[in-house]
Amino acid sequence: MQKHPKERRKRLKFYKAALDLLRHSQIAPDTIFRTDDLNIMLHRFYGVTKDGVYFCVQVKEDKRTGRKDFMSVFDRKPR
């Protein structure tokens, strides 16, 4: 399901920061295992843009094949 164009533009501003976070992160992500399919893991990386906006990046990993897919990036409130 595609997001509304306004929401997509809002998330697109985090794309460059998300790629930088995935390439250079030294902190282990939060990992969640799917209950309906144990071969799928969801990794969540948390970061901050240069402007001080907090965001989250989700990556899906298939344990059988080792394939990792970029799922989404979105802003979030700090913990």
VMD Tcl script that builds the backbone (N, CA, C; Angstrom):
set m [mol new atoms 237]
animate dup $m
set s [atomselect $m all]
$s set {name element resname resid chain x y z} {
  {N N MET 1 A 0.840 -1.167 0.000}
  {CA C MET 1 A 0.000 0.000 0.000}
  {C C MET 1 A 0.897 1.246 0.000}
  {N N GLN 2 A 0.652 2.126 -0.922}
  {CA C GLN 2 A 1.437 3.347 -1.026}
  {C C GLN 2 A 0.925 4.396 -0.051}
  {N N LYS 3 A 1.836 5.173 0.449}
  {CA C LYS 3 A 1.485 6.280 1.339}
  {C C LYS 3 A 0.943 7.450 0.515}
  {N N HIS 4 A 0.237 8.323 1.172}
  {CA C HIS 4 A -0.271 9.542 0.550}
  {C C HIS 4 A 0.924 10.376 0.084}
  {N N PRO 5 A 0.812 11.071 -1.060}
  {CA C PRO 5 A 1.960 11.851 -1.572}
  {C C PRO 5 A 2.561 12.823 -0.555}
  {N N LYS 6 A 1.744 13.450 0.256}
  {CA C LYS 6 A 2.269 14.375 1.264}
  {C C LYS 6 A 3.143 13.628 2.273}
  {N N GLU 7 A 2.697 12.446 2.696}
  {CA C GLU 7 A 3.469 11.626 3.643}
  {C C GLU 7 A 4.758 11.129 2.990}
  {N N ARG 8 A 4.708 10.779 1.720}
  {CA C ARG 8 A 5.895 10.310 1.010}
  {C C ARG 8 A 6.950 11.408 0.909}
  {N N ARG 9 A 6.522 12.648 0.617}
  {CA C ARG 9 A 7.468 13.775 0.567}
  {C C ARG 9 A 8.088 14.021 1.937}
  {N N LYS 10 A 7.277 13.897 2.965}
  {CA C LYS 10 A 7.761 14.105 4.335}
  {C C LYS 10 A 8.840 13.081 4.688}
  {N N ARG 11 A 8.619 11.830 4.290}
  {CA C ARG 11 A 9.587 10.772 4.584}
  {C C ARG 11 A 10.821 10.849 3.702}
  {N N LEU 12 A 10.667 11.375 2.497}
  {CA C LEU 12 A 11.783 11.443 1.559}
  {C C LEU 12 A 12.912 12.329 2.073}
  {N N LYS 13 A 12.594 13.317 2.900}
  {CA C LYS 13 A 13.646 14.192 3.431}
  {C C LYS 13 A 14.594 13.434 4.366}
  {N N PHE 14 A 14.186 12.267 4.862}
  {CA C PHE 14 A 15.037 11.452 5.730}
  {C C PHE 14 A 15.871 10.437 4.951}
  {N N TYR 15 A 15.640 10.304 3.645}
  {CA C TYR 15 A 16.255 9.232 2.873}
  {C C TYR 15 A 17.782 9.279 2.903}
  {N N LYS 16 A 18.365 10.433 2.645}
  {CA C LYS 16 A 19.831 10.551 2.638}
  {C C LYS 16 A 20.406 10.256 4.026}
  {N N ALA 17 A 19.758 10.771 5.066}
  {CA C ALA 17 A 20.217 10.503 6.434}
  {C C ALA 17 A 20.078 9.021 6.763}
  {N N ALA 18 A 19.028 8.375 6.243}
  {CA C ALA 18 A 18.811 6.950 6.496}
  {C C ALA 18 A 19.921 6.110 5.875}
  {N N LEU 19 A 20.292 6.424 4.642}
  {CA C LEU 19 A 21.376 5.679 3.991}
  {C C LEU 19 A 22.692 5.865 4.731}
  {N N ASP 20 A 22.958 7.077 5.170}
  {CA C ASP 20 A 24.172 7.357 5.934}
  {C C ASP 20 A 24.167 6.576 7.248}
  {N N LEU 21 A 23.025 6.526 7.909}
  {CA C LEU 21 A 22.907 5.782 9.167}
  {C C LEU 21 A 23.158 4.295 8.946}
  {N N LEU 22 A 22.581 3.728 7.888}
  {CA C LEU 22 A 22.763 2.300 7.618}
  {C C LEU 22 A 24.215 1.971 7.280}
  {N N ARG 23 A 24.876 2.843 6.572}
  {CA C ARG 23 A 26.270 2.588 6.186}
  {C C ARG 23 A 27.248 2.733 7.342}
  {N N HIS 24 A 27.001 3.671 8.259}
  {CA C HIS 24 A 28.000 4.016 9.265}
  {C C HIS 24 A 27.586 3.759 10.706}
  {N N SER 25 A 26.463 3.106 10.932}
  {CA C SER 25 A 25.996 2.885 12.300}
  {C C SER 25 A 26.900 1.890 13.023}
  {N N GLN 26 A 27.320 2.262 14.223}
  {CA C GLN 26 A 28.126 1.364 15.047}
  {C C GLN 26 A 27.304 0.794 16.198}
  {N N ILE 27 A 26.048 1.189 16.274}
  {CA C ILE 27 A 25.146 0.715 17.321}
  {C C ILE 27 A 24.257 -0.368 16.729}
  {N N ALA 28 A 24.126 -1.474 17.440}
  {CA C ALA 28 A 23.287 -2.575 16.971}
  {C C ALA 28 A 21.823 -2.135 16.929}
  {N N PRO 29 A 21.088 -2.545 15.893}
  {CA C PRO 29 A 19.683 -2.146 15.791}
  {C C PRO 29 A 18.799 -2.958 16.737}
  {N N ASP 30 A 17.586 -2.456 16.972}
  {CA C ASP 30 A 16.572 -3.262 17.649}
  {C C ASP 30 A 16.090 -4.274 16.627}
  {N N THR 31 A 16.040 -5.549 17.005}
  {CA C THR 31 A 15.625 -6.601 16.086}
  {C C THR 31 A 14.348 -7.244 16.592}
  {N N ILE 32 A 13.386 -7.371 15.687}
  {CA C ILE 32 A 12.090 -7.953 16.010}
  {C C ILE 32 A 11.881 -9.149 15.095}
  {N N PHE 33 A 11.453 -10.271 15.660}
  {CA C PHE 33 A 11.150 -11.455 14.866}
  {C C PHE 33 A 9.658 -11.504 14.596}
  {N N ARG 34 A 9.281 -11.807 13.368}
  {CA C ARG 34 A 7.869 -11.913 13.016}
  {C C ARG 34 A 7.307 -13.182 13.639}
  {N N THR 35 A 6.131 -13.105 14.218}
  {CA C THR 35 A 5.524 -14.274 14.855}
  {C C THR 35 A 4.932 -15.227 13.828}
  {N N ASP 36 A 4.472 -14.712 12.694}
  {CA C ASP 36 A 3.871 -15.578 11.681}
  {C C ASP 36 A 4.908 -16.217 10.755}
  {N N ASP 37 A 6.106 -15.650 10.665}
  {CA C ASP 37 A 7.165 -16.203 9.825}
  {C C ASP 37 A 8.498 -15.977 10.532}
  {N N LEU 38 A 9.044 -17.010 11.136}
  {CA C LEU 38 A 10.268 -16.879 11.925}
  {C C LEU 38 A 11.517 -16.670 11.069}
  {N N ASN 39 A 11.386 -16.792 9.744}
  {CA C ASN 39 A 12.524 -16.546 8.863}
  {C C ASN 39 A 12.693 -15.067 8.524}
  {N N ILE 40 A 11.771 -14.239 8.975}
  {CA C ILE 40 A 11.823 -12.804 8.691}
  {C C ILE 40 A 12.169 -12.045 9.967}
  {N N MET 41 A 13.185 -11.184 9.872}
  {CA C MET 41 A 13.560 -10.316 10.987}
  {C C MET 41 A 13.379 -8.868 10.541}
  {N N LEU 42 A 12.974 -8.028 11.467}
  {CA C LEU 42 A 12.824 -6.603 11.198}
  {C C LEU 42 A 13.820 -5.859 12.077}
  {N N HIS 43 A 14.738 -5.136 11.440}
  {CA C HIS 43 A 15.751 -4.365 12.162}
  {C C HIS 43 A 15.334 -2.902 12.158}
  {N N ARG 44 A 15.423 -2.245 13.314}
  {CA C ARG 44 A 15.105 -0.822 13.417}
  {C C ARG 44 A 16.331 -0.064 13.896}
  {N N PHE 45 A 16.765 0.878 13.083}
  {CA C PHE 45 A 17.881 1.755 13.403}
  {C C PHE 45 A 17.308 3.123 13.746}
  {N N TYR 46 A 17.852 3.765 14.768}
  {CA C TYR 46 A 17.375 5.078 15.193}
  {C C TYR 46 A 18.490 6.092 15.001}
  {N N GLY 47 A 18.122 7.264 14.500}
  {CA C GLY 47 A 19.120 8.290 14.253}
  {C C GLY 47 A 18.557 9.686 14.406}
  {N N VAL 48 A 19.443 10.666 14.213}
  {CA C VAL 48 A 19.087 12.081 14.299}
  {C C VAL 48 A 19.679 12.784 13.082}
  {N N THR 49 A 18.887 13.621 12.416}
  {CA C THR 49 A 19.396 14.384 11.276}
  {C C THR 49 A 20.274 15.534 11.770}
  {N N LYS 50 A 20.940 16.188 10.851}
  {CA C LYS 50 A 21.761 17.350 11.210}
  {C C LYS 50 A 20.913 18.473 11.784}
  {N N ASP 51 A 19.627 18.488 11.427}
  {CA C ASP 51 A 18.696 19.502 11.936}
  {C C ASP 51 A 18.161 19.157 13.318}
  {N N GLY 52 A 18.522 17.978 13.852}
  {CA C GLY 52 A 18.064 17.571 15.177}
  {C C GLY 52 A 16.739 16.839 15.191}
  {N N VAL 53 A 16.282 16.347 14.023}
  {CA C VAL 53 A 15.022 15.612 13.940}
  {C C VAL 53 A 15.310 14.119 14.097}
  {N N TYR 54 A 14.605 13.462 15.008}
  {CA C TYR 54 A 14.776 12.033 15.244}
  {C C TYR 54 A 14.019 11.239 14.180}
  {N N PHE 55 A 14.619 10.117 13.749}
  {CA C PHE 55 A 13.955 9.281 12.756}
  {C C PHE 55 A 14.301 7.813 12.982}
  {N N CYS 56 A 13.549 6.942 12.313}
  {CA C CYS 56 A 13.727 5.498 12.429}
  {C C CYS 56 A 13.796 4.908 11.022}
  {N N VAL 57 A 14.690 3.925 10.830}
  {CA C VAL 57 A 14.831 3.216 9.563}
  {C C VAL 57 A 14.514 1.754 9.819}
  {N N GLN 58 A 13.674 1.156 8.967}
  {CA C GLN 58 A 13.337 -0.259 9.103}
  {C C GLN 58 A 13.915 -1.041 7.929}
  {N N VAL 59 A 14.559 -2.157 8.249}
  {CA C VAL 59 A 15.132 -3.045 7.247}
  {C C VAL 59 A 14.627 -4.451 7.536}
  {N N LYS 60 A 14.118 -5.116 6.497}
  {CA C LYS 60 A 13.632 -6.489 6.637}
  {C C LYS 60 A 14.720 -7.437 6.153}
  {N N GLU 61 A 14.979 -8.495 6.930}
  {CA C GLU 61 A 15.992 -9.485 6.547}
  {C C GLU 61 A 15.358 -10.867 6.490}
  {N N ASP 62 A 15.627 -11.575 5.395}
  {CA C ASP 62 A 15.185 -12.958 5.248}
  {C C ASP 62 A 16.346 -13.839 5.700}
  {N N LYS 63 A 16.157 -14.600 6.773}
  {CA C LYS 63 A 17.252 -15.409 7.328}
  {C C LYS 63 A 17.655 -16.537 6.390}
  {N N ARG 64 A 16.722 -17.062 5.602}
  {CA C ARG 64 A 17.061 -18.166 4.703}
  {C C ARG 64 A 18.014 -17.725 3.598}
  {N N THR 65 A 17.725 -16.592 2.990}
  {CA C THR 65 A 18.533 -16.139 1.854}
  {C C THR 65 A 19.579 -15.100 2.240}
  {N N GLY 66 A 19.412 -14.457 3.402}
  {CA C GLY 66 A 20.321 -13.403 3.818}
  {C C GLY 66 A 20.028 -12.061 3.159}
  {N N ARG 67 A 18.954 -12.004 2.391}
  {CA C ARG 67 A 18.581 -10.765 1.689}
  {C C ARG 67 A 18.054 -9.726 2.669}
  {N N LYS 68 A 18.506 -8.484 2.500}
  {CA C LYS 68 A 18.051 -7.374 3.339}
  {C C LYS 68 A 17.378 -6.340 2.445}
  {N N ASP 69 A 16.170 -5.931 2.818}
  {CA C ASP 69 A 15.395 -4.970 2.038}
  {C C ASP 69 A 15.091 -3.742 2.875}
  {N N PHE 70 A 15.331 -2.575 2.292}
  {CA C PHE 70 A 14.973 -1.307 2.923}
  {C C PHE 70 A 13.452 -1.219 2.918}
  {N N MET 71 A 12.858 -1.074 4.108}
  {CA C MET 71 A 11.396 -1.033 4.198}
  {C C MET 71 A 10.872 0.394 4.255}
  {N N SER 72 A 11.316 1.163 5.241}
  {CA C SER 72 A 10.784 2.517 5.385}
  {C C SER 72 A 11.677 3.359 6.279}
  {N N VAL 73 A 11.417 4.646 6.227}
  {CA C VAL 73 A 12.061 5.611 7.115}
  {C C VAL 73 A 10.985 6.614 7.506}
  {N N PHE 74 A 10.965 6.995 8.765}
  {CA C PHE 74 A 9.939 7.915 9.243}
  {C C PHE 74 A 10.441 8.646 10.469}
  {N N ASP 75 A 9.822 9.807 10.739}
  {CA C ASP 75 A 10.215 10.566 11.926}
  {C C ASP 75 A 9.598 9.918 13.159}
  {N N ARG 76 A 10.225 10.148 14.284}
  {CA C ARG 76 A 9.732 9.560 15.533}
  {C C ARG 76 A 10.075 10.489 16.684}
  {N N LYS 77 A 9.376 10.295 17.766}
  {CA C LYS 77 A 9.649 11.062 18.980}
  {C C LYS 77 A 10.834 10.431 19.699}
  {N N PRO 78 A 11.704 11.227 20.319}
  {CA C PRO 78 A 12.837 10.645 21.061}
  {C C PRO 78 A 12.342 9.859 22.262}
  {N N ARG 79 A 13.103 8.813 22.598}
  {CA C ARG 79 A 12.732 7.978 23.753}
  {C C ARG 79 A 13.162 8.626 25.030}
}
mol reanalyze $m
mol bondsrecalc $m
mol representation Tube
mol addrep $m
